[in-house]
Amino acid sequence: MIQTRINQKKRRKFRLKRFLLFILIVTILPTAFYFGFVSYKTYKATAKTYNQLERGSHSDLRDKEVTISKDPISILLIGLENYSTNYKGGHTDSLMVATFNPVLKTMKLVSIPRDTYVYIDKKGKKDKITHAYGVGGADETIKAVETLLDIPIDYYVQVNFKGFKDVVNELGGVKVNVPFDFYEHSDSTGKNIYFEKGPAKLNGEEALAYARMRKQDPRGDFGRNDRQKELIKAILDKASTPNNILKIDKLAERLEKNVTTNLTMSEPLNFFKKYKGFPSKNIETLKIEGSDDYINDIYYFIPSDESILEVQKQLQTHLEYKKAQE
């Protein structure tokens, strides 16, 4: 009798183990396989975007490399405008610096007006920061940004118009709040795209036009910079939704021909894991104040000493960065 009960218990345990094994096979393993496959596709796609900088693996302002999963980092977002030379040379259409703190789970975002007057090393003089790319590509642009903001730029992501549009389309569009009525021509068809004041959902072509317009904006570059930061927030919010989190491999494939970066093949995945579900409420936008000026009849934006010092201080604090001489 006792032996019968023992045998029954053994059979129940065996059935339970078999049931759990079945659950493992039909749910957990396919999920693991899927994410493994996604990781492989993402890894393969991002390998094609990689381009090391002349300076090497870390900024000259750092003693050593930083680690995305552990250290505060900075990323320079470079938007290119030059189709005629296949994005070789030309000018930068937009420059934004994003700093990330893995402990605070916060981001600071600052746009740099394209006409900002800054020292460009290869020119040996001050000029518009947008011209740095034409004389030295991403390397020279990064040097100019580091000079301006007095922080190390750890990574850069260089994207052309097509890459930007593809990302927005893959995410299913983004929502913005149009500040006033305006129009801007399409980069692909040349036709005007009209925007009406109020909430709007934009596809890739519309989002690019929304980001690029500045001539009709009463605030010029500053209004355009605010719209670009609004789009970055909207993209991050959309990318963090459950449906789009599963599209990371498709996003990577969209970008492989339109993006250049010094993020190594595994780092985008590490970044995604560390900052997945990152909400736009955790993003603080900073602004560089200054004045308009003409030098030899050429327009420049001159940052004020007080404003640039405040922006430098906030970014340095967020990066937990202290200059070597300090």
N, C-alpha and C positions, 0 to 999 in steps of 0.2 A: 504493500500500500504506500509506504513511504517512498519506495523506489519509483512507483508510478508517478507520485507528485513531483519528484525530482526530474523525471523524464519530461513531464508536462511543462515544468518551468524552463527546462533546457530548450524544448521545442518553441515555447513562447519567445525566449530570448533570441533563438535562431531566426524566427519569423520577423522579430523587431529589427534585428541586424540586417536581414535581407531587405526589409522595407526601407530602412535608412539608406542602404546601399543603392536601392532603386531611385530614391529621391536624389541622392548624390549624382547618379548617372544622368537623370533626365533634367535636372535643374542646374546644379552647381557647375558640373563639368562643361556643359554647353556655354554657360555664362563665362566661365574662365577661358574657354576656347575663343569665344567671341572677343573678349577684351584683349586676349593675347594676339588675336588676328588684327584687331584694330590697332594695337600698339605696334605691331610689325609694319602695317601699312603706313602708319604715321611716321614711324622711324625711317622707313624707306623713302617717303616723300620729303621729309625734312632734310634728309641727307643731300638732296639735290639743291637745297637753298643755301647750304653752308658756304661761307667765304671768310677766311681768317683775315684779320686786319694786319697791316704792316707792323704795327707795334707788338704783335704777339698776343698771348693769351690773356693779358690783363692790362688795365690802364697804367700809364706811367705815374699816375697819382696814387696807385695802390702798391703795397709791398708784395702782395700775393693775389692769386685768383680768389674770387668769391664763389660761394656755392648757393645756387638758387634755393635749395630746400632749407638752408640754415641762415644765410646772411641777408641783410638788406641789400638790394640791388637797384641799379638804375638802367633804364632802357631808353635809347633815343629812337623815336619813330620818325623816319624820313619818308616824306611823300615826294615822288619825282614827277616832273611835268614834261620832260622832253621826249616826245615820240620820235622825232625826226632822226635821232641818232641811236635809237633803240636803247634809250636811257643810259648811254655812255656819255659822261660829261653833262653839260647843260646845268640847269639850276634846280634847287629844291623848291617845291611848291609849298610844302609845309614842314615844320619842325616842331616836335613835341617831346618833352622829356617826362618820363614817368618813373617815379621811385616807388619801390615796394618794400614794406617791412613785414617779414614773416611772423613776427611775434604779435605785433599790433593788428595784423591783417588789414592794413590800410595802404592807400595809394595817394601820392601827390602828383598832380599833373600840371605842367606849365607849358604854354605855347610861346614860341619865340617868333616875333614878327620877322618876316622875310627880309625886311629892309634894315634890320638892326645893325648898327655900326659897331664892328668888333674887329679885333686884330686877327688877320689871317696869315698864318706862318709862312706858307709858300709864296705869298705875295710880298711879305715883308712890310706890310702896312695894314691900316684899317680899311675895311670895305664892308659892303652889305654881306651879311652872313649867308645869304642865298647863293653868293658867288663862290663860296668855299668849295662846293662840290665840283664846279667846273675845273678847278685847278688841282684837285687832289681827291676827288670822290668822297667816299664815306670817311676815310681816314682824316682828311683835312677838315671835313665838317665836324667830326667829333672833337678834334683839337680846338676848333673855334668855339664850340659849345662849352667845352671844359674851361676855356679861358673866360668865357662870359659868366658862367654859373659857379665856377670855382669848386666843382665836384668831379669825381671820376665818372666817366660814362663806361659802364661795364659791358653793355650789350647794345647792339643796334639792330633795328628791323627796317629794311628799306623796301618799300612797296610801291609799285606803279599803279596807275589808274585802274587797269584791268583787274589786278589783284584785289584792290579795294572793292570794286563792284561785285566781283565773284563771291567774296566773303559775305557781303550784305545779302546777295541773292540766295546763297546757300542757307543763311539763317532765316530766310523767309521774310526779309525786309525789316526795317527798324522804325520806331515811332519817335517823332520829334514834335516840338512846339514851335511852329514858324513864327518869328517875331513880327513880321510885317509882309505885305504883298511885294513880291519881286519876281523877276524871271532871270534865267541864266541859260546859255546855250548848252546843248548836249555835246559832250566831248566826242561822241561817235557819229551822230547824225548832223550836228551843227544847228538843229532846230531848237527853238526856245522851249524851255521847260518852265511852266508857270507855278508859282507857289502862293497860296493864300494864307493869310494870318490865321493861326490857330493850330490845333492838333492835326497831325498828318502822318500817314504811313508811307515810307519811301522804299522803292526798290533800289538796286545798285546804281543804275544810271542817274536816278533822281537824287540819291544820297550824295553822289560825287558832285553834282551840280550845286546842291545845297551847301556843300563844304567849300567849294571853290569861289563862289561869288563874293566879291568885295567892292566893285565899283559902284553898285547901287546901295551899299550899306553906308548909312551916315557916319558910322564909326570905323569905316575902312577895315584895315587889317584886324583891329581889335574885335569888331563884330564877327568877322570871319573866324577868328581864333575861338571865340565863344561857341560858334556853331560847330566847329570841328571837335571841341571838347565835349559838346552835347552828344555828338555822334559816337565818340569813343565810349561814353557812358552807356548809350543806347545799345551799342554792339556788345559790350560786356554783359549787360543785363540779359540780352537775348541769347548770348552764347552760354549763359549759366543755367538756362532752362533745361529740364530733363531731356526733352526731345533733341535739343542741340548738343548737349554733352555727348550724346551717342554719335554725333556727326564729326567728331574731332578728326577722324581719318579722312573724311570727305573734304573737310576744310583744309587739311594739310595738302591733299591732292590738288585742290583748287589753287593753292598758293605756290606750289613748287616751281612754276615757271614765271612767277611774277613777284617773287620775294627773294631778297638776299639778306643774310643775317650771319652773325658770328656765334649764334647759339648752336652748340654742338647737337648731334642727332638725338641724344637722350634728354637734353635740357628742356625742350618744349613740353615733353611728357612730365618731367619733374615739376615744371612750372604749373602745368595744368592740374596735377595732383595737389600741389600746395595751395593753389588759389582757386580751385574749382568752387563754383557757387558764389564767386566774389560779387557782392552787390554794389551798385553805383553809389549807394549812400556812404560807402567807405572811401569814396574818392573825394579829395579836397583839391579844388582848382586854385592855382596861384596865378597872379597877373604881374607882368613886368610893366611898370609905369614909366613914362618918359615924355619926350617932346619931339615934334617934327622939326627938321632943320634941312637946309640946303648947303652943300659944300661943292663949290665949283659948278653951281647950277644943277647938282644932282641931289635928289631927295634921299634922306636917311632918317631912320628912327634912332634917337639918342636916349638910351635908358638913363633914368635918374640914379644918382649914386645911392640915395636912400632906399629906393625900390629894389635895386639889384642886390644891395647888401641884405635886405630883409628876405628876399627870395633865396639867396645863397644860404643864409642862416637856417631857414626852415628846411631846405633840402639836405643840408649837412646834418642837421639834427635827426631827420627822418632816416637818413642812411647810417646814422651813428658813426659819421666820418669825422676824423680829426686829421688835419694836415700834419705832415711829418715834422715841420718846424715847430709845431706846438707841442 
